[in-house]
Amino acid sequence: MIGAFLLSTLALFADDAPASYTPDNTPKGDEVMVDTGAGEIRFGARVQHPKDKPCIDDFGQRVQAFVGCTKAGGKPAEFADHFVFLAGTDTDNVYRGLA
């Protein structure tokens, strides 16, 4: 199953209406977009069910779901198949977006 994942660095309050996402402000491929106005970084991710992994059981059995990247420091990530949300970008790109 393919899905898009948005990581918000700031919490939205009930009074805040989220901005509409358009092709211009939605990342493509392994791109990481920084939206300082909304306090967000955006990147695409694939939603997967890591079966037979020690970190997660069936969907609904754990409250948390983990986010990871396919690459770390330019190399394939060792534990990429353990994450529920798997971003196609490098961990360094996400870190730079947060910083």
PyMOL commands that set and color helices and strands:
alter all, ss='L'
color gray80, all
select helices_A, chain A and resi 23-25+80-82+91-98
alter helices_A, ss='H'
color red, helices_A
select strands_A, chain A and resi 2-8+33-35+40-47+67-72+75-76+85-90
alter strands_A, ss='S'
color yellow, strands_A
deselect
rebuild
show_as cartoon
